[in-house]
Amino acid sequence: MLNRTVKEKILKIMELGLEVNSREKNTVFIRFSGHCEIFEVSIHSKGWKEGLGADFFKDIYFGSSSENEARKKLDEIIEKLEKLKVN
């Protein structure tokens, strides 16, 4: 079960992802698999193109990550998305 702080960070990432995706050049993919508690974010900062990988990728398996480790990764994702939002 995800705690309140982690849920809030995930919602913040979803919000930022939607804002960043409203621009043409940035493409953000966000996936949460509730049945196995996996959260994945990939960012193609110059836009998605077939055959090219993401510039930024983080995945978190909440079932095996400590709370501090999960929060740190979520904060890294938020920081990356906030930078893209400004640029």
mmCIF file as gemmi writes it, N, C-alpha and C atoms, coordinates in Angstrom:
data_model
loop_
_atom_site.group_PDB
_atom_site.id
_atom_site.type_symbol
_atom_site.label_atom_id
_atom_site.label_alt_id
_atom_site.label_comp_id
_atom_site.label_asym_id
_atom_site.label_entity_id
_atom_site.label_seq_id
_atom_site.pdbx_PDB_ins_code
_atom_site.Cartn_x
_atom_site.Cartn_y
_atom_site.Cartn_z
_atom_site.occupancy
_atom_site.B_iso_or_equiv
_atom_site.pdbx_formal_charge
_atom_site.auth_seq_id
_atom_site.auth_asym_id
_atom_site.pdbx_PDB_model_num
ATOM 1 N N . MET Axp A 1 ? 0.843 -1.181 0 1 0 ? 1 A 1
ATOM 2 C CA . MET Axp A 1 ? 0 0 0 1 0 ? 1 A 1
ATOM 3 C C . MET Axp A 1 ? 0.886 1.241 0 1 0 ? 1 A 1
ATOM 4 N N . LEU Axp A 2 ? 0.605 2.159 -0.879 1 0 ? 2 A 1
ATOM 5 C CA . LEU Axp A 2 ? 1.397 3.378 -0.987 1 0 ? 2 A 1
ATOM 6 C C . LEU Axp A 2 ? 0.934 4.393 0.052 1 0 ? 2 A 1
ATOM 7 N N . ASN Axp A 3 ? 1.903 5.046 0.694 1 0 ? 3 A 1
ATOM 8 C CA . ASN Axp A 3 ? 1.523 6.044 1.696 1 0 ? 3 A 1
ATOM 9 C C . ASN Axp A 3 ? 1.12 7.357 1.03 1 0 ? 3 A 1
ATOM 10 N N . ARG Axp A 4 ? 0.602 8.249 1.822 1 0 ? 4 A 1
ATOM 11 C CA . ARG Axp A 4 ? 0.046 9.509 1.318 1 0 ? 4 A 1
ATOM 12 C C . ARG Axp A 4 ? 1.083 10.357 0.577 1 0 ? 4 A 1
ATOM 13 N N . THR Axp A 5 ? 2.287 10.465 1.134 1 0 ? 5 A 1
ATOM 14 C CA . THR Axp A 5 ? 3.33 11.281 0.507 1 0 ? 5 A 1
ATOM 15 C C . THR Axp A 5 ? 3.694 10.743 -0.87 1 0 ? 5 A 1
ATOM 16 N N . VAL Axp A 6 ? 3.844 9.435 -0.975 1 0 ? 6 A 1
ATOM 17 C CA . VAL Axp A 6 ? 4.181 8.812 -2.259 1 0 ? 6 A 1
ATOM 18 C C . VAL Axp A 6 ? 3.045 9.037 -3.259 1 0 ? 6 A 1
ATOM 19 N N . LYS Axp A 7 ? 1.81 8.869 -2.827 1 0 ? 7 A 1
ATOM 20 C CA . LYS Axp A 7 ? 0.665 9.11 -3.713 1 0 ? 7 A 1
ATOM 21 C C . LYS Axp A 7 ? 0.646 10.554 -4.21 1 0 ? 7 A 1
ATOM 22 N N . GLU Axp A 8 ? 0.936 11.494 -3.314 1 0 ? 8 A 1
ATOM 23 C CA . GLU Axp A 8 ? 0.957 12.911 -3.704 1 0 ? 8 A 1
ATOM 24 C C . GLU Axp A 8 ? 2.043 13.182 -4.735 1 0 ? 8 A 1
ATOM 25 N N . LYS Axp A 9 ? 3.202 12.55 -4.571 1 0 ? 9 A 1
ATOM 26 C CA . LYS Axp A 9 ? 4.29 12.729 -5.535 1 0 ? 9 A 1
ATOM 27 C C . LYS Axp A 9 ? 3.918 12.135 -6.895 1 0 ? 9 A 1
ATOM 28 N N . ILE Axp A 10 ? 3.262 10.985 -6.884 1 0 ? 10 A 1
ATOM 29 C CA . ILE Axp A 10 ? 2.818 10.368 -8.137 1 0 ? 10 A 1
ATOM 30 C C . ILE Axp A 10 ? 1.811 11.277 -8.843 1 0 ? 10 A 1
ATOM 31 N N . LEU Axp A 11 ? 0.876 11.836 -8.1 1 0 ? 11 A 1
ATOM 32 C CA . LEU Axp A 11 ? -0.1 12.757 -8.695 1 0 ? 11 A 1
ATOM 33 C C . LEU Axp A 11 ? 0.577 14.007 -9.247 1 0 ? 11 A 1
ATOM 34 N N . LYS Axp A 12 ? 1.592 14.508 -8.561 1 0 ? 12 A 1
ATOM 35 C CA . LYS Axp A 12 ? 2.352 15.669 -9.04 1 0 ? 12 A 1
ATOM 36 C C . LYS Axp A 12 ? 3.038 15.331 -10.365 1 0 ? 12 A 1
ATOM 37 N N . ILE Axp A 13 ? 3.613 14.134 -10.446 1 0 ? 13 A 1
ATOM 38 C CA . ILE Axp A 13 ? 4.269 13.691 -11.677 1 0 ? 13 A 1
ATOM 39 C C . ILE Axp A 13 ? 3.252 13.596 -12.811 1 0 ? 13 A 1
ATOM 40 N N . MET Axp A 14 ? 2.081 13.062 -12.525 1 0 ? 14 A 1
ATOM 41 C CA . MET Axp A 14 ? 1.033 12.975 -13.551 1 0 ? 14 A 1
ATOM 42 C C . MET Axp A 14 ? 0.65 14.366 -14.047 1 0 ? 14 A 1
ATOM 43 N N . GLU Axp A 15 ? 0.481 15.292 -13.118 1 0 ? 15 A 1
ATOM 44 C CA . GLU Axp A 15 ? 0.119 16.669 -13.479 1 0 ? 15 A 1
ATOM 45 C C . GLU Axp A 15 ? 1.201 17.314 -14.342 1 0 ? 15 A 1
ATOM 46 N N . LEU Axp A 16 ? 2.451 17.191 -13.918 1 0 ? 16 A 1
ATOM 47 C CA . LEU Axp A 16 ? 3.558 17.771 -14.684 1 0 ? 16 A 1
ATOM 48 C C . LEU Axp A 16 ? 3.679 17.106 -16.052 1 0 ? 16 A 1
ATOM 49 N N . GLY Axp A 17 ? 3.493 15.797 -16.095 1 0 ? 17 A 1
ATOM 50 C CA . GLY Axp A 17 ? 3.559 15.08 -17.365 1 0 ? 17 A 1
ATOM 51 C C . GLY Axp A 17 ? 2.525 15.58 -18.36 1 0 ? 17 A 1
ATOM 52 N N . LEU Axp A 18 ? 1.319 15.831 -17.883 1 0 ? 18 A 1
ATOM 53 C CA . LEU Axp A 18 ? 0.27 16.372 -18.756 1 0 ? 18 A 1
ATOM 54 C C . LEU Axp A 18 ? 0.629 17.766 -19.255 1 0 ? 18 A 1
ATOM 55 N N . GLU Axp A 19 ? 1.188 18.588 -18.388 1 0 ? 19 A 1
ATOM 56 C CA . GLU Axp A 19 ? 1.588 19.942 -18.788 1 0 ? 19 A 1
ATOM 57 C C . GLU Axp A 19 ? 2.715 19.901 -19.813 1 0 ? 19 A 1
ATOM 58 N N . VAL Axp A 20 ? 3.713 19.077 -19.566 1 0 ? 20 A 1
ATOM 59 C CA . VAL Axp A 20 ? 4.853 18.99 -20.483 1 0 ? 20 A 1
ATOM 60 C C . VAL Axp A 20 ? 4.408 18.409 -21.822 1 0 ? 20 A 1
ATOM 61 N N . ASN Axp A 21 ? 3.507 17.435 -21.806 1 0 ? 21 A 1
ATOM 62 C CA . ASN Axp A 21 ? 3.038 16.821 -23.049 1 0 ? 21 A 1
ATOM 63 C C . ASN Axp A 21 ? 2.193 17.758 -23.894 1 0 ? 21 A 1
ATOM 64 N N . SER Axp A 22 ? 1.765 18.871 -23.348 1 0 ? 22 A 1
ATOM 65 C CA . SER Axp A 22 ? 0.983 19.817 -24.14 1 0 ? 22 A 1
ATOM 66 C C . SER Axp A 22 ? 1.859 20.574 -25.132 1 0 ? 22 A 1
ATOM 67 N N . ARG Axp A 23 ? 3.16 20.409 -25.003 1 0 ? 23 A 1
ATOM 68 C CA . ARG Axp A 23 ? 4.1 21.026 -25.95 1 0 ? 23 A 1
ATOM 69 C C . ARG Axp A 23 ? 4.428 20.014 -27.039 1 0 ? 23 A 1
ATOM 70 N N . GLU Axp A 24 ? 4.83 20.498 -28.178 1 0 ? 24 A 1
ATOM 71 C CA . GLU Axp A 24 ? 5.105 19.601 -29.302 1 0 ? 24 A 1
ATOM 72 C C . GLU Axp A 24 ? 6.37 18.777 -29.131 1 0 ? 24 A 1
ATOM 73 N N . LYS Axp A 25 ? 7.436 19.384 -28.61 1 0 ? 25 A 1
ATOM 74 C CA . LYS Axp A 25 ? 8.723 18.694 -28.635 1 0 ? 25 A 1
ATOM 75 C C . LYS Axp A 25 ? 8.9 17.64 -27.551 1 0 ? 25 A 1
ATOM 76 N N . ASN Axp A 26 ? 8.213 17.771 -26.43 1 0 ? 26 A 1
ATOM 77 C CA . ASN Axp A 26 ? 8.412 16.843 -25.325 1 0 ? 26 A 1
ATOM 78 C C . ASN Axp A 26 ? 7.343 15.76 -25.315 1 0 ? 26 A 1
ATOM 79 N N . THR Axp A 27 ? 7.761 14.534 -25.074 1 0 ? 27 A 1
ATOM 80 C CA . THR Axp A 27 ? 6.817 13.435 -24.946 1 0 ? 27 A 1
ATOM 81 C C . THR Axp A 27 ? 7.149 12.666 -23.68 1 0 ? 27 A 1
ATOM 82 N N . VAL Axp A 28 ? 6.171 12.575 -22.792 1 0 ? 28 A 1
ATOM 83 C CA . VAL Axp A 28 ? 6.338 11.905 -21.511 1 0 ? 28 A 1
ATOM 84 C C . VAL Axp A 28 ? 5.402 10.701 -21.468 1 0 ? 28 A 1
ATOM 85 N N . PHE Axp A 29 ? 5.949 9.55 -21.116 1 0 ? 29 A 1
ATOM 86 C CA . PHE Axp A 29 ? 5.161 8.339 -20.926 1 0 ? 29 A 1
ATOM 87 C C . PHE Axp A 29 ? 5.174 8.009 -19.44 1 0 ? 29 A 1
ATOM 88 N N . ILE Axp A 30 ? 3.995 7.808 -18.869 1 0 ? 30 A 1
ATOM 89 C CA . ILE Axp A 30 ? 3.866 7.492 -17.452 1 0 ? 30 A 1
ATOM 90 C C . ILE Axp A 30 ? 2.985 6.255 -17.331 1 0 ? 30 A 1
ATOM 91 N N . ARG Axp A 31 ? 3.475 5.275 -16.57 1 0 ? 31 A 1
ATOM 92 C CA . ARG Axp A 31 ? 2.697 4.039 -16.407 1 0 ? 31 A 1
ATOM 93 C C . ARG Axp A 31 ? 2.744 3.577 -14.956 1 0 ? 31 A 1
ATOM 94 N N . PHE Axp A 32 ? 1.583 3.297 -14.41 1 0 ? 32 A 1
ATOM 95 C CA . PHE Axp A 32 ? 1.488 2.721 -13.077 1 0 ? 32 A 1
ATOM 96 C C . PHE Axp A 32 ? 0.772 1.39 -13.194 1 0 ? 32 A 1
ATOM 97 N N . SER Axp A 33 ? 1.421 0.343 -12.749 1 0 ? 33 A 1
ATOM 98 C CA . SER Axp A 33 ? 0.819 -0.99 -12.741 1 0 ? 33 A 1
ATOM 99 C C . SER Axp A 33 ? 0.475 -1.331 -11.299 1 0 ? 33 A 1
ATOM 100 N N . GLY Axp A 34 ? -0.768 -1.101 -10.94 1 0 ? 34 A 1
ATOM 101 C CA . GLY Axp A 34 ? -1.198 -1.261 -9.558 1 0 ? 34 A 1
ATOM 102 C C . GLY Axp A 34 ? -1.103 -2.682 -9.036 1 0 ? 34 A 1
ATOM 103 N N . HIS Axp A 35 ? -1.286 -3.663 -9.925 1 0 ? 35 A 1
ATOM 104 C CA . HIS Axp A 35 ? -1.273 -5.055 -9.476 1 0 ? 35 A 1
ATOM 105 C C . HIS Axp A 35 ? 0.101 -5.504 -8.991 1 0 ? 35 A 1
ATOM 106 N N . CYS Axp A 36 ? 1.151 -4.825 -9.434 1 0 ? 36 A 1
ATOM 107 C CA . CYS Axp A 36 ? 2.501 -5.186 -8.983 1 0 ? 36 A 1
ATOM 108 C C . CYS Axp A 36 ? 3.27 -3.986 -8.439 1 0 ? 36 A 1
ATOM 109 N N . GLU Axp A 37 ? 2.591 -2.875 -8.23 1 0 ? 37 A 1
ATOM 110 C CA . GLU Axp A 37 ? 3.158 -1.664 -7.634 1 0 ? 37 A 1
ATOM 111 C C . GLU Axp A 37 ? 4.425 -1.178 -8.344 1 0 ? 37 A 1
ATOM 112 N N . ILE Axp A 38 ? 4.338 -1.079 -9.664 1 0 ? 38 A 1
ATOM 113 C CA . ILE Axp A 38 ? 5.446 -0.551 -10.463 1 0 ? 38 A 1
ATOM 114 C C . ILE Axp A 38 ? 5.012 0.774 -11.081 1 0 ? 38 A 1
ATOM 115 N N . PHE Axp A 39 ? 5.901 1.743 -11.01 1 0 ? 39 A 1
ATOM 116 C CA . PHE Axp A 39 ? 5.667 3.068 -11.582 1 0 ? 39 A 1
ATOM 117 C C . PHE Axp A 39 ? 6.83 3.366 -12.511 1 0 ? 39 A 1
ATOM 118 N N . GLU Axp A 40 ? 6.533 3.725 -13.757 1 0 ? 40 A 1
ATOM 119 C CA . GLU Axp A 40 ? 7.569 3.983 -14.756 1 0 ? 40 A 1
ATOM 120 C C . GLU Axp A 40 ? 7.327 5.32 -15.44 1 0 ? 40 A 1
ATOM 121 N N . VAL Axp A 41 ? 8.404 6.041 -15.663 1 0 ? 41 A 1
ATOM 122 C CA . VAL Axp A 41 ? 8.336 7.301 -16.399 1 0 ? 41 A 1
ATOM 123 C C . VAL Axp A 41 ? 9.473 7.314 -17.408 1 0 ? 41 A 1
ATOM 124 N N . SER Axp A 42 ? 9.141 7.581 -18.655 1 0 ? 42 A 1
ATOM 125 C CA . SER Axp A 42 ? 10.177 7.794 -19.669 1 0 ? 42 A 1
ATOM 126 C C . SER Axp A 42 ? 9.89 9.122 -20.359 1 0 ? 42 A 1
ATOM 127 N N . ILE Axp A 43 ? 10.975 9.842 -20.622 1 0 ? 43 A 1
ATOM 128 C CA . ILE Axp A 43 ? 10.858 11.174 -21.213 1 0 ? 43 A 1
ATOM 129 C C . ILE Axp A 43 ? 11.709 11.236 -22.474 1 0 ? 43 A 1
ATOM 130 N N . HIS Axp A 44 ? 11.077 11.65 -23.541 1 0 ? 44 A 1
ATOM 131 C CA . HIS Axp A 44 ? 11.753 11.903 -24.816 1 0 ? 44 A 1
ATOM 132 C C . HIS Axp A 44 ? 11.736 13.425 -24.976 1 0 ? 44 A 1
ATOM 133 N N . SER Axp A 45 ? 12.797 14.077 -24.552 1 0 ? 45 A 1
ATOM 134 C CA . SER Axp A 45 ? 12.779 15.546 -24.461 1 0 ? 45 A 1
ATOM 135 C C . SER Axp A 45 ? 12.69 16.237 -25.816 1 0 ? 45 A 1
ATOM 136 N N . LYS Axp A 46 ? 13.077 15.563 -26.876 1 0 ? 46 A 1
ATOM 137 C CA . LYS Axp A 46 ? 12.966 16.147 -28.217 1 0 ? 46 A 1
ATOM 138 C C . LYS Axp A 46 ? 11.804 15.54 -28.989 1 0 ? 46 A 1
ATOM 139 N N . GLY Axp A 47 ? 10.942 14.831 -28.282 1 0 ? 47 A 1
ATOM 140 C CA . GLY Axp A 47 ? 9.801 14.185 -28.917 1 0 ? 47 A 1
ATOM 141 C C . GLY Axp A 47 ? 10.08 12.72 -29.199 1 0 ? 47 A 1
ATOM 142 N N . TRP Axp A 48 ? 9.03 11.901 -29.158 1 0 ? 48 A 1
ATOM 143 C CA . TRP Axp A 48 ? 9.173 10.478 -29.42 1 0 ? 48 A 1
ATOM 144 C C . TRP Axp A 48 ? 9.419 10.246 -30.898 1 0 ? 48 A 1
ATOM 145 N N . LYS Axp A 49 ? 10.374 9.362 -31.185 1 0 ? 49 A 1
ATOM 146 C CA . LYS Axp A 49 ? 10.643 8.946 -32.561 1 0 ? 49 A 1
ATOM 147 C C . LYS Axp A 49 ? 10.891 7.448 -32.542 1 0 ? 49 A 1
ATOM 148 N N . GLU Axp A 50 ? 10.35 6.774 -33.531 1 0 ? 50 A 1
ATOM 149 C CA . GLU Axp A 50 ? 10.507 5.328 -33.618 1 0 ? 50 A 1
ATOM 150 C C . GLU Axp A 50 ? 11.987 4.953 -33.637 1 0 ? 50 A 1
ATOM 151 N N . GLY Axp A 51 ? 12.337 3.975 -32.838 1 0 ? 51 A 1
ATOM 152 C CA . GLY Axp A 51 ? 13.705 3.475 -32.806 1 0 ? 51 A 1
ATOM 153 C C . GLY Axp A 51 ? 14.637 4.202 -31.857 1 0 ? 51 A 1
ATOM 154 N N . LEU Axp A 52 ? 14.204 5.336 -31.32 1 0 ? 52 A 1
ATOM 155 C CA . LEU Axp A 52 ? 15.046 6.08 -30.379 1 0 ? 52 A 1
ATOM 156 C C . LEU Axp A 52 ? 14.548 5.861 -28.955 1 0 ? 52 A 1
ATOM 157 N N . GLY Axp A 53 ? 15.488 5.651 -28.059 1 0 ? 53 A 1
ATOM 158 C CA . GLY Axp A 53 ? 15.131 5.452 -26.657 1 0 ? 53 A 1
ATOM 159 C C . GLY Axp A 53 ? 14.865 6.765 -25.948 1 0 ? 53 A 1
ATOM 160 N N . ALA Axp A 54 ? 14.407 6.642 -24.74 1 0 ? 54 A 1
ATOM 161 C CA . ALA Axp A 54 ? 14.116 7.816 -23.914 1 0 ? 54 A 1
ATOM 162 C C . ALA Axp A 54 ? 15.411 8.479 -23.459 1 0 ? 54 A 1
ATOM 163 N N . ASP Axp A 55 ? 15.348 9.806 -23.287 1 0 ? 55 A 1
ATOM 164 C CA . ASP Axp A 55 ? 16.48 10.547 -22.732 1 0 ? 55 A 1
ATOM 165 C C . ASP Axp A 55 ? 16.57 10.342 -21.222 1 0 ? 55 A 1
ATOM 166 N N . PHE Axp A 56 ? 15.437 10.033 -20.615 1 0 ? 56 A 1
ATOM 167 C CA . PHE Axp A 56 ? 15.338 9.891 -19.164 1 0 ? 56 A 1
ATOM 168 C C . PHE Axp A 56 ? 14.364 8.76 -18.875 1 0 ? 56 A 1
ATOM 169 N N . PHE Axp A 57 ? 14.75 7.847 -17.995 1 0 ? 57 A 1
ATOM 170 C CA . PHE Axp A 57 ? 13.874 6.738 -17.624 1 0 ? 57 A 1
ATOM 171 C C . PHE Axp A 57 ? 14.077 6.398 -16.157 1 0 ? 57 A 1
ATOM 172 N N . LYS Axp A 58 ? 12.988 6.258 -15.447 1 0 ? 58 A 1
ATOM 173 C CA . LYS Axp A 58 ? 13.021 5.8 -14.052 1 0 ? 58 A 1
ATOM 174 C C . LYS Axp A 58 ? 11.889 4.809 -13.863 1 0 ? 58 A 1
ATOM 175 N N . ASP Axp A 59 ? 12.195 3.737 -13.156 1 0 ? 59 A 1
ATOM 176 C CA . ASP Axp A 59 ? 11.138 2.829 -12.739 1 0 ? 59 A 1
ATOM 177 C C . ASP Axp A 59 ? 11.304 2.548 -11.254 1 0 ? 59 A 1
ATOM 178 N N . ILE Axp A 60 ? 10.179 2.393 -10.606 1 0 ? 60 A 1
ATOM 179 C CA . ILE Axp A 60 ? 10.173 2.156 -9.169 1 0 ? 60 A 1
ATOM 180 C C . ILE Axp A 60 ? 9.272 0.963 -8.901 1 0 ? 60 A 1
ATOM 181 N N . TYR Axp A 61 ? 9.831 -0.052 -8.271 1 0 ? 61 A 1
ATOM 182 C CA . TYR Axp A 61 ? 9.039 -1.187 -7.825 1 0 ? 61 A 1
ATOM 183 C C . TYR Axp A 61 ? 8.829 -0.994 -6.33 1 0 ? 61 A 1
ATOM 184 N N . PHE Axp A 62 ? 7.673 -0.479 -5.972 1 0 ? 62 A 1
ATOM 185 C CA . PHE Axp A 62 ? 7.409 -0.116 -4.585 1 0 ? 62 A 1
ATOM 186 C C . PHE Axp A 62 ? 7.46 -1.314 -3.646 1 0 ? 62 A 1
ATOM 187 N N . GLY Axp A 63 ? 7.223 -2.503 -4.17 1 0 ? 63 A 1
ATOM 188 C CA . GLY Axp A 63 ? 7.253 -3.704 -3.344 1 0 ? 63 A 1
ATOM 189 C C . GLY Axp A 63 ? 8.632 -4.044 -2.815 1 0 ? 63 A 1
ATOM 190 N N . SER Axp A 64 ? 9.679 -3.61 -3.52 1 0 ? 64 A 1
ATOM 191 C CA . SER Axp A 64 ? 11.038 -3.939 -3.074 1 0 ? 64 A 1
ATOM 192 C C . SER Axp A 64 ? 11.893 -2.703 -2.797 1 0 ? 64 A 1
ATOM 193 N N . SER Axp A 65 ? 11.359 -1.52 -3 1 0 ? 65 A 1
ATOM 194 C CA . SER Axp A 65 ? 12.107 -0.286 -2.73 1 0 ? 65 A 1
ATOM 195 C C . SER Axp A 65 ? 11.779 0.213 -1.327 1 0 ? 65 A 1
ATOM 196 N N . SER Axp A 66 ? 12.799 0.739 -0.664 1 0 ? 66 A 1
ATOM 197 C CA . SER Axp A 66 ? 12.529 1.38 0.624 1 0 ? 66 A 1
ATOM 198 C C . SER Axp A 66 ? 11.755 2.67 0.367 1 0 ? 66 A 1
ATOM 199 N N . GLU Axp A 67 ? 11.084 3.159 1.378 1 0 ? 67 A 1
ATOM 200 C CA . GLU Axp A 67 ? 10.314 4.393 1.22 1 0 ? 67 A 1
ATOM 201 C C . GLU Axp A 67 ? 11.222 5.556 0.851 1 0 ? 67 A 1
ATOM 202 N N . ASN Axp A 68 ? 12.4 5.634 1.467 1 0 ? 68 A 1
ATOM 203 C CA . ASN Axp A 68 ? 13.34 6.72 1.152 1 0 ? 68 A 1
ATOM 204 C C . ASN Axp A 68 ? 13.832 6.635 -0.287 1 0 ? 68 A 1
ATOM 205 N N . GLU Axp A 69 ? 14.132 5.421 -0.736 1 0 ? 69 A 1
ATOM 206 C CA . GLU Axp A 69 ? 14.591 5.229 -2.121 1 0 ? 69 A 1
ATOM 207 C C . GLU Axp A 69 ? 13.491 5.629 -3.107 1 0 ? 69 A 1
ATOM 208 N N . ALA Axp A 70 ? 12.272 5.228 -2.828 1 0 ? 70 A 1
ATOM 209 C CA . ALA Axp A 70 ? 11.143 5.571 -3.702 1 0 ? 70 A 1
ATOM 210 C C . ALA Axp A 70 ? 10.934 7.08 -3.747 1 0 ? 70 A 1
ATOM 211 N N . ARG Axp A 71 ? 10.977 7.723 -2.591 1 0 ? 71 A 1
ATOM 212 C CA . ARG Axp A 71 ? 10.801 9.185 -2.553 1 0 ? 71 A 1
ATOM 213 C C . ARG Axp A 71 ? 11.905 9.893 -3.33 1 0 ? 71 A 1
ATOM 214 N N . LYS Axp A 72 ? 13.128 9.403 -3.2 1 0 ? 72 A 1
ATOM 215 C CA . LYS Axp A 72 ? 14.257 10.014 -3.915 1 0 ? 72 A 1
ATOM 216 C C . LYS Axp A 72 ? 14.045 9.918 -5.428 1 0 ? 72 A 1
ATOM 217 N N . LYS Axp A 73 ? 13.651 8.754 -5.91 1 0 ? 73 A 1
ATOM 218 C CA . LYS Axp A 73 ? 13.411 8.581 -7.347 1 0 ? 73 A 1
ATOM 219 C C . LYS Axp A 73 ? 12.246 9.448 -7.824 1 0 ? 73 A 1
ATOM 220 N N . LEU Axp A 74 ? 11.19 9.509 -7.031 1 0 ? 74 A 1
ATOM 221 C CA . LEU Axp A 74 ? 10.046 10.352 -7.395 1 0 ? 74 A 1
ATOM 222 C C . LEU Axp A 74 ? 10.454 11.818 -7.459 1 0 ? 74 A 1
ATOM 223 N N . ASP Axp A 75 ? 11.283 12.251 -6.51 1 0 ? 75 A 1
ATOM 224 C CA . ASP Axp A 75 ? 11.767 13.637 -6.52 1 0 ? 75 A 1
ATOM 225 C C . ASP Axp A 75 ? 12.629 13.923 -7.746 1 0 ? 75 A 1
ATOM 226 N N . GLU Axp A 76 ? 13.435 12.938 -8.176 1 0 ? 76 A 1
ATOM 227 C CA . GLU Axp A 76 ? 14.25 13.105 -9.387 1 0 ? 76 A 1
ATOM 228 C C . GLU Axp A 76 ? 13.352 13.284 -10.613 1 0 ? 76 A 1
ATOM 229 N N . ILE Axp A 77 ? 12.28 12.519 -10.675 1 0 ? 77 A 1
ATOM 230 C CA . ILE Axp A 77 ? 11.34 12.633 -11.796 1 0 ? 77 A 1
ATOM 231 C C . ILE Axp A 77 ? 10.672 14.004 -11.787 1 0 ? 77 A 1
ATOM 232 N N . ILE Axp A 78 ? 10.227 14.436 -10.618 1 0 ? 78 A 1
ATOM 233 C CA . ILE Axp A 78 ? 9.584 15.751 -10.495 1 0 ? 78 A 1
ATOM 234 C C . ILE Axp A 78 ? 10.539 16.853 -10.927 1 0 ? 78 A 1
ATOM 235 N N . GLU Axp A 79 ? 11.785 16.768 -10.482 1 0 ? 79 A 1
ATOM 236 C CA . GLU Axp A 79 ? 12.786 17.784 -10.842 1 0 ? 79 A 1
ATOM 237 C C . GLU Axp A 79 ? 12.987 17.841 -12.356 1 0 ? 79 A 1
ATOM 238 N N . LYS Axp A 80 ? 13.093 16.684 -12.994 1 0 ? 80 A 1
ATOM 239 C CA . LYS Axp A 80 ? 13.284 16.63 -14.449 1 0 ? 80 A 1
ATOM 240 C C . LYS Axp A 80 ? 12.083 17.243 -15.181 1 0 ? 80 A 1
ATOM 241 N N . LEU Axp A 81 ? 10.879 16.892 -14.756 1 0 ? 81 A 1
ATOM 242 C CA . LEU Axp A 81 ? 9.682 17.425 -15.406 1 0 ? 81 A 1
ATOM 243 C C . LEU Axp A 81 ? 9.53 18.925 -15.19 1 0 ? 81 A 1
ATOM 244 N N . GLU Axp A 82 ? 9.877 19.4 -14.011 1 0 ? 82 A 1
ATOM 245 C CA . GLU Axp A 82 ? 9.799 20.843 -13.752 1 0 ? 82 A 1
ATOM 246 C C . GLU Axp A 82 ? 10.777 21.614 -14.631 1 0 ? 82 A 1
ATOM 247 N N . LYS Axp A 83 ? 11.954 21.05 -14.877 1 0 ? 83 A 1
ATOM 248 C CA . LYS Axp A 83 ? 12.921 21.698 -15.775 1 0 ? 83 A 1
ATOM 249 C C . LYS Axp A 83 ? 12.377 21.751 -17.199 1 0 ? 83 A 1
ATOM 250 N N . LEU Axp A 84 ? 11.753 20.67 -17.647 1 0 ? 84 A 1
ATOM 251 C CA . LEU Axp A 84 ? 11.174 20.652 -18.998 1 0 ? 84 A 1
ATOM 252 C C . LEU Axp A 84 ? 10.02 21.638 -19.115 1 0 ? 84 A 1
ATOM 253 N N . LYS Axp A 85 ? 9.256 21.771 -18.061 1 0 ? 85 A 1
ATOM 254 C CA . LYS Axp A 85 ? 8.113 22.684 -18.068 1 0 ? 85 A 1
ATOM 255 C C . LYS Axp A 85 ? 8.562 24.127 -18.251 1 0 ? 85 A 1
ATOM 256 N N . VAL Axp A 86 ? 9.691 24.483 -17.649 1 0 ? 86 A 1
ATOM 257 C CA . VAL Axp A 86 ? 10.212 25.853 -17.724 1 0 ? 86 A 1
ATOM 258 C C . VAL Axp A 86 ? 10.793 26.14 -19.102 1 0 ? 86 A 1
ATOM 259 N N . ASN Axp A 87 ? 11.466 25.16 -19.683 1 0 ? 87 A 1
ATOM 260 C CA . ASN Axp A 87 ? 12.143 25.377 -20.98 1 0 ? 87 A 1
ATOM 261 C C . ASN Axp A 87 ? 11.196 25.332 -22.137 1 0 ? 87 A 1
